[in-house]
Amino acid sequence: MYNFQYANPTRICFGEGQIASLPELIPPGSRLLVLYGGGSIKQNGVYEQLTRALEGVTWQEFSGIGANPRFELLMEAVAQVKRDRIDFLLAVGGGSVVDGTKFVAAAACYEGDDPWDICGKQASVHKALPMGCVLTLPATGSESNP
């Protein structure tokens, strides 16, 4: 086996009421985009907790990220990020939302010709926007893997 070093700087805040700690975790003055799925967070109370926690923070939202998110939809989020100079992403949902947000974070900073190359040609990602996630379905490990 080859020698290696591995660092995974993931901070996990687990337990009831942890959404309230978001303001401490998002860099002050960030231009924040909250990305989520089909709207179940509005039915299950997570959206209400989120809006309470983000009181006083300027933020936008991007919804509709479903299972196995479409490239075109995620590119709409990338366009919003670039247009509005977003500098921090917050995924709220399950694995598809978190993984889709990871793509948005990388694609928004991608210097190649076509962000599809990140997925289709495994192009190297040298820079990505910082992001956090609020898991509503902690089953995929997406919060702590690349």
Backbone hydrogen bonds, N-H to C=O, Kabsch-Sander energy under -0.5 kcal/mol:
donor,donor_aa,acceptor,acceptor_aa,energy
10,T,8,N,-2.7
11,R,9,P,-0.5
12,I,10,T,-0.6
13,C,11,R,-0.5
14,F,12,I,-0.6
18,Q,15,G,-1.5
20,A,17,G,-1.3
21,S,18,Q,-1.9
22,L,19,I,-2.0
24,E,21,S,-1.1
25,L,21,S,-0.8
25,L,22,L,-1.5
26,I,22,L,-1.8
30,S,27,P,-1.7
32,L,30,S,-0.9
32,L,58,T,-1.2
33,L,88,F,-2.1
34,V,60,Q,-2.8
35,L,33,L,-0.6
35,L,90,L,-2.6
36,Y,62,F,-2.2
37,G,92,V,-0.6
42,K,39,G,-1.8
43,Q,39,G,-0.7
43,Q,40,S,-0.7
44,N,40,S,-2.3
47,Y,41,I,-3.0
49,Q,45,G,-1.9
50,L,46,V,-2.7
51,T,47,Y,-2.8
52,R,48,E,-1.9
53,A,49,Q,-2.5
54,L,50,L,-2.2
55,E,52,R,-1.2
57,V,54,L,-2.6
59,W,57,V,-0.6
60,Q,32,L,-2.2
62,F,34,V,-2.7
64,G,37,G,-2.8
65,I,36,Y,-2.1
66,G,64,G,-1.0
74,L,70,R,-2.1
75,M,71,F,-2.2
76,E,72,E,-1.2
76,E,73,L,-0.5
77,A,73,L,-1.4
78,V,74,L,-2.1
79,A,75,M,-2.3
80,Q,76,E,-2.0
81,V,77,A,-2.5
82,K,78,V,-2.5
83,R,79,A,-2.9
84,D,80,Q,-2.5
85,R,82,K,-0.8
86,I,81,V,-2.1
87,D,31,R,-2.3
88,F,31,R,-1.4
89,L,130,P,-2.1
90,L,33,L,-2.6
91,A,132,G,-2.5
92,V,35,L,-2.8
93,G,134,V,-2.1
98,V,94,G,-2.3
99,D,95,G,-3.1
100,G,96,S,-2.5
101,T,97,V,-2.3
102,K,98,V,-1.9
103,F,99,D,-1.8
104,V,100,G,-2.2
105,A,101,T,-2.7
106,A,102,K,-1.9
107,A,103,F,-3.6
108,A,104,V,-2.3
109,C,106,A,-1.1
110,Y,106,A,-0.6
110,Y,107,A,-0.6
117,D,114,D,-2.4
118,I,115,P,-1.8
119,C,115,P,-0.6
119,C,116,W,-0.9
120,G,116,W,-3.6
121,K,117,D,-1.4
123,A,117,D,-2.5
126,H,124,S,-0.6
129,L,105,A,-1.6
132,G,89,L,-2.2
134,V,91,A,-3.1
135,L,133,C,-0.6
136,T,93,G,-1.8
137,L,93,G,-0.7
139,A,137,L,-2.3
140,T,137,L,-0.6
144,S,141,G,-2.0
145,N,142,S,-0.7
